[in-house]
Structures are given as structure tokens and as C-alpha cells.
Amino acid sequence: MRSSAVLVAVSVAVSFMGALGSAFAAKAAPASASKETPLATLVVDAGYLDRERSPVAVPLPPSVASAKALRLTDERGRPIPATAAEGTLHFVVPALAKGKKAHLRLYGAESTASAGERVTIERGAEALIATVDGAPIFHFRTKAPEPTAEVPARYLRAGYLHPVFSPRGVLVTDDSPEDHRHHHGVWTAWTVAEYEGRRLSFWGPEPGKSKNDLVSVGQIWQGDAAAGFSAKLASSDLGVKPPKQILDSAWKVVVYRTHDRRPPYFLFDLEWTDKVVGDKPLRLPEYRYGGLGVRGHRDWIDGLAMTFLTSEGKGRLEGENTRARWVYLGGTVGKKKAGLSVLVHPLNMRAPQPVRLNPGIPLLVVSPPKAGDMAIEPDHPYSVRYRFVVTDGPPNPKLLERLWRDYARTPKVEVELAGAKTASVQ
């Protein structure tokens, strides 16, 4: 039988990584240095956009994913940092002009050892700690803090991101601030919900009534190009006997290495999925907030000290009750300006999604219920994706718009395998 190439077409979520800066500056290996046959050729199509240091996450065919280790090169044999995890290859394509294609070679490697894992997620006593080249990006809280006189146990939980840092080390989030003890860095929960006729709130503290908390941490992976983890959370009704879990929530977080030195931004992705545990829908009435929450640094508590900016150019007051592709929250900590932006994927429910820009405190919420009643049906999970960009200095609308376009309009990647039948996966 005559063999042909396998073309596995995949849509990939794109972010911006600069790890290729040094990779493509490396000296090219002579063409005759190795006769090794690649396991696959990855054809990356820029499509309608100029790509700048764009990372991709490519699902691999089983025959390639089963390899002990993998290494990636460009057409000239220069190495490209790549991380294989859970059947997916994460790497950074070079700068690629619109309409152009890059042909990358994927080889089997003798071992998983590398020059040093540049993106790490390490287990600490109370949190997972994510770093890039040794610089902390965020902690994911795996254990609730100990209660104090100021912050009693009913406000405390696990399963959120805090602290979150800018590339220059500026803290941009807060946890259990004095004015709202139930605000926790970057978190997900519903403020007003109804199940079987009972009114619940998984967002705020309702002693004895409801709870949203971490259940477990799943697989953790790391490498030269990216690192990630998964986690399970649960939203439960405590007002019935026995207590009843209403939602089974899943987080998948991926951190990217964007640049070799002095990164202009940190970047990570969150995929959040809520599934109803029972056989009845969870109803989410129209409300002004609930969904993805971000609590900014406590120094931004004054309305004049915090900066909101949406993709539509709207600020703190005029941006409330509007929709946005991306939204920024920032301010000054000490004498340094920094902020965090949320990029909303266009396939999210009700995208561009409504946002809550609290006029009095540094609270940003991406909140679909602001647009009207909704429900999570037992056979239709709620699943959304967000990209976070943490920057120093004032907001940069041009950069954020470029990053959002790259995130929203993913390039096409074909995986070509010699010696097999042609197949495709979208």
C-alpha cells in the first residue's frame, strides 16, 4: 500500500510568547549534521494576521504523543522550546507574516531532560507557585488561610489565584480586603443562583447556606515553553440535609514563557467549566455581577487611584453595564504602575461579555448574567476561556488589541506524518 501524509488540522488557542527570540538566534545546525527522520512536520499558517511570538497548543496524533520525549526545530534545524503534556504540544512559532507558513520539524528525543525547565509550577505548603525563569507570576491557593479576628472562617476558601505579579514584581491582586472579605484575587463563582426553588449565592459568605471551594488539584506539568495544572472545585448547598453539591467546576490553567529577558507582560490562560451535578438546571437570574472576579490591589481603593479601560475605550464610570472583548484594571503600587487585563474569547457565551466595573473599589467582573437570565442545564455545561495579561506601566490599548486578535483568530496547524493514511481532526 502506498503511504501518504497524515494531515491533522487543528484549531489552536494562540497567545504571545517570546521564547523564540533566543531560539531563532541560535546558530543553525548544518544540514548534513543529522540524517534523522522527523516524526512529523508541523505546518503553521499565519492566516490573516501577522503573528508575533505566538504560542500554540497542538493536539498530537497518538503515535507521536506516545513518544518518550519530543524536540522541535525550525526548517534550518534550530531548536524551538516546546513542552509536551497530556497529548498536546505547546511551543512558540516565529514571527510570521500574514499569509505565510512555517514548516517545523518534530523529532523523538532520547530523554525528557532539557537545559532547564523555564516555566515551572511547584507545590508549596498552601499554594501552587507558577514562575517563568524564576520570576513568580501567581500562586494558586490550595489551602484556605487560617482564620483571624479580622477574617473569620466563613470568608475563607481555596481555589483562586493570589498573589498575581507583574513582570517587575508589582503585586496587582488582593485577598480578603477589609471592605469585602469574600473577594479573593482571581476567582470564579455565581452571586445569585436558584436550584430546585432555593436561592443560593456561591460568591459571598452565607453562613450555613452555600459554599464554593477547592476539591482537588489534578495533573501538574511544566517545561521550556509552558506549564499548567488542572483543579476541581465544587459549589454546594449547605442549607439542606445532607448538604448537596450543585456544581462540579473544573479549572485548566496554562502559563506561557513570552520572552527571553525583561518580558513586557506575563500571560496565562484559564479555561473554566461548570457542570450541574443533579438533574435540574441551575438558574442564574439577571444580576449586576457574578462569574469571573478580579480584585485589584488595595492601594487602588480610591476611585481616582484605579484605572479601568475596556476594548471600547470606556473607563471606570462609562464602562459599567457595557460589553468588552478585553478589559484592564490597574493603578499605582508605591511608585510603580501595573495592571491586569482579561481577554474574553469570542466563543464564550454572550461574547463580547458584559463587565462590571465597580466605581468605588478595584473590582472587575466579567459577568454574563448582567445581560439577562441564564441557566446551566444538566446536559449542557457552561464553559468559557479567558486570557490574562499582566503588565507594568499604564494600559497599552494597542498591545491588548493585538493580543486579543491573536487569541481570537487562531492560526491553523497541520501535523504531517509520513507513512500513514490521510485523516483530519478539527
N, C-alpha and C positions, 0 to 999 in steps of 0.2 A: 504493500500500500504506500502510495506516495504521501510523504508528510507535508504538512503546511504549517503556517504560523498561527499560533493562538493569539487572538486579539481580544483582550479583556477590557472593554470600555467601562470606565468608572467615572462617576462624578465625585469630585473630591472637595472637601471644605478647605478653603485656602486662607491662610493667614500670612503674616510677613515675618520672615526670618532672614537674618543676615549671615548665617553660618557659612554661606558660600563665599563670603568676602575673602577669607583666607584660603578656602579650599580651592578656588579657581585661580588664586595667585600662586599656588604651589607649582613646582616645576613638573612639566608633563613627562610621563614615562615614555621611553622610546617605544615605537610601535612594535618593534621586534623583540622587546624585552620579555614578552609572555605570549604563549600560544593558547592560553587558557580560553575555553569557550564559555561565554556568559550563560547563566541560567535563563536570563530574559533580557529583553531590551524594552525600556520604558520610553514611550514617545509622548512628550508633554507638549500640548498645543496651547499657546497663549490665548487663542481665541481673539476676542475683540478688544482686549485690554493689554496695555503694557504691564508686564509683571516685574515687580521689583522685590527680589529676595523673598519669594512667596513659598511658604512651606505647603506640602501636600500630604494627604493621608490616603494611601493607595491600598485597597484590599488586594491581597495576593492570592494567586491560584494555589490550591492545596499542595501541589508538587513543589512549589517554591517556598511556601510558608513552612513546610516541614524541615527545611534545611537547618542544620545546627547553628549556622551563623551566616550573615549576609554582608556584603560590602558593595558599595555603589561608586561608579566613576562616570565622568563625562566622556564625550567622544574621543578625547585625547588621552584618556587614561588617568586623569587627575581625580583623586578621591573626593567624594562628596559625603559629608557627615550624614548618617542615616541611622534610624532606630527602628527595629522590627519588634512588634509587640502585638499579641492577640490577633495574629493573622493579617496585620496591617503594617505597611512600611511608611514611616514618617521621614521626610527629607526636605531639602530646600532646592528648588530649581534655580538656575542662574537668572540674572536679569534677561528677560525675554520679551522682545518687541511684539506688539500685536500682529497676529497673522503668521508668526514664526513658530517653529517647532524645535525642541531639543531632544536628542536621542541619548539616553543614559543607559549604562550597562550595569546589570545586576549579577554579581558572582556569589558563589558559595565561599565561605571563609572557613579556615581551619579551626577557629575558636571564636568565642564571643568577646575576647579581650580587645581593648581599644587603647588609644593613647591616654584615655582618662574620660570617664563619663562626665560630660559638661553640664548636663541637665539632670538634677537629682531630686528625688522625693524620699526623704528619710523619716523613719518613725521616731518621734520623740515621746516623752512620758505622757504628754497631754495633747499632742498635735502631730500631723504630718507637716514636714517643713520642706518647701519647694525652693530650690536655688538654681541659678544659672551662673556658671563659672564662679561658684562660691558666694555669690550675692543673693540674699534672701528675696524672694518675690512675695510669698504669702505663707501663712500657717493655715492648715485645715484642722479645726478643733475636733479632737476625737474624745475628749473627756470634758464634762462640764466643769467650770471653775468652782472652787469651794465657796459656799455662801458666806456672806458677811452681814454685818448690821445694816449696811447701806444697800446691799443687793441680796435679798433673801432668795432661798432656793427656788421659789416658784418662777423667778425670772430666768433661771439658768438652764442651759441646754448645751448640746454639742451638735456638730454637723454644719458648720459655717466657716467662712474664710475671714480670718483676722489673726494677726495684723496683715495688711497688704501694704507693700512698699513700692516707691518709685525707683528708677534706676540709680538715683543719687541717695537712696536710703531714706527718703521722706515718708513718714507714716501717713497714709491717706484714709484709713478707716478708724472706726471707734467701736467699742463694745460696752453694752450696758451703760450708756451715758446717763447722767443724773436726771435729765428731763424725760427720757424714755428708756427705762431699764431693759425693756424687751427688744431693743434694737441691737443686732449682732453683726457687725461687719458687712459681709455679703451673704445673704440667706434667701431661702425660698419658703413661702407659706401663704395660705389664704386667710384673709382677715375676716370675711363674713361668708359662712357656708351653711348649708342646710342638708341634713341627711335623715331620712325617714321622719321628717317633720320636726326634727330637733335642730335648733340654731346653735352653731359652733363657731369658734374662732381659733384657728391654729397659729395665728400670728402673735397676738398679745397674750398676756397672762390672765387666764381664767381659772383660778384655783379649783381643782376638783372637777372641772368641766371638759378640758381638752388639753392636748399636748402634741407638740411636734418635736421630734428628737432623732438623734442618730441611732441606728440599729447596729450597723457593722461597716467595716472597711473591707473592700474586695481586693482585687489584684493591684499591686503597685509595680510600675515598670519605669525604666529610665535608660538614658543613653546619650550619645553625642548630639543628636538633633532635637530630641523631645523627651518628655517624661509625662506620666499620667497616673491616675488612680480612679477607682470607682468606689461608690459608697451607697449604702442603703439607709433610707430614713423612713419614718412612719409618722402619720398623723392619726391620732386616736381620740375617741370619745370616752372620757373618763366619767361622764355623768350617768352611765348605765352600769348595771352589774350583770356579768363581769364586764370590765372595760372592753371596748370594741375598737379594733383598728379599722379606720375608714380608708386611708390611702397608703399604698405602698409606693414610696418615692425612690427614684434612682438618680444619682449624680455620676456623670463621667466628666472628668477634668483632664485637659491636656495642656501642658506648658511647653512653649517653644523657645528655642535659643535664636534670637533675632539678629544679633550682631556679634562680631568678634570682640570688639573693645568699645567701651563707652556707648552702650546701646541708647538710642534716643527714646526708646519705650520698652516696657515689658509687655508681653502678650500671652494670654491664656484663654482657653475655650471652656465653656460649660454647656453640657447637654443635660437637661432636666426632664424627667419623665414621671408623671403621676398616674397610677393605676388604682381604680376603685377595687377594694378587696371584696366587697359584698356584691349583691345582685341588684342593687338600687343605685340610681345616679346620685352623684354629689352635686348639688345645685349651688351655684355661685352667683348670688344676686348682684345687681349693679352696685358698685361701691367705689369710693374715691381712691382706694389703694388696696394692695394685696397682689402677690405674685413674686416678682424678683425685687428684693430690697437691698439698698446700699446706704449704709450710714457713714457719712463723712467725718473727718477729724473734728474733735471737739473745739478746736480753735476757730472753726467756721460757724459757730453757733449764731453769731450776729448775721442778720440778713445781708449786711453790707460787706461782710468778710468772706462770704461764699459766692462762687460763680457757677451758675448753671448755663449751659448752652446746648441747644438742640440742632439737629441737622437742618432745620428750617430757619436757623438764625435767631431763635427765640431764647430769651433769658429767663430769669427767676420768676417774674410775675406773668409775663405774657405767654410763657411756655406751658403753664399749668393748663390741664384739660386739652392738650394738643397731642398729636401723634408724631413719632420721630423714628427715623432709621437708626440714628445714634444720638446719644445724649451724654454730656460731660458734667461732672461735679468736681469742683476743686476750690483751692484757696491757698492761703499762706500759712505755713507752719514755721514758727520762728521768723526767719527772714527769707525762707525758700518757698517758692510757689510750686505746687504739684497738683495732680488731679487724676481721677479715674473716669474712663469713658466706657459705656456699654454700647456695643454694636448689635443691633437686632437683626437676626436672619430673616430674609424676606419670605421664607416658607413658614414662619411662625404664625400661629393663629392670630388673625386680626392685624397682621403686619401691614404698614408700619404701626407699631403698637402704641396705645395711649400711655402717657407718662404722668407721674405725679411728681411735681417739683414743689416740695414743701416750702412755703415762703418764709417760715420762721426758723427752721432748723435744717442742717445739711442732710436731708433725707431725699433720696432718689428712689422712685419705684417705677418699674415697668409693669403696667397693670392692665391686662385685657378686660377685667370686669368694669373698668371705667367706661367702656363703650356699650355696656348693657349686660343683661342677664346672660349667663352661660352655664354649662353643665359638663361634668366629666362622666361619660356613660361607662358602664361596666365593660363593654366590649370595644371602647374607643379611648385609649389612654391619651392624656394630654402630654405632648412632647414638644419642647422648644429648645432652641440653641441661641447662645449669646457668646460674643467675643468681648473680652475685656482688654483695654489698652491703658496702661498706667504710664503717665508722662510727667516730666519736670517742666516748670515754667507755665506760662498761660496756655489756654486751649489753642490748638492748631487746627482750625476747621479744614484746611486744605489736606493735611495729613489724614485726619479722621475720615474725610470723604473718600480719599484714595484707598484707605484700609477697608472701609465698608464695601466699596465697589469690588475689591479683590475678594472679599469674603462672600459677597452675594453672588458674584458671577464667576463660578469656579471654572478652572481650566479642565480640559478633557485629557485624560491619561490613558494610553493604550499599553497593555502589557503583552509583549510579543514573546511567545515561547516556541522555539523550533521543535519540530518533530511531533506535532500533535494536531488534532483536528481543530478547526476554527470554531470558536464559541465566543459569546459575549455576555457580559453581566453589566447591568446599568446601576 
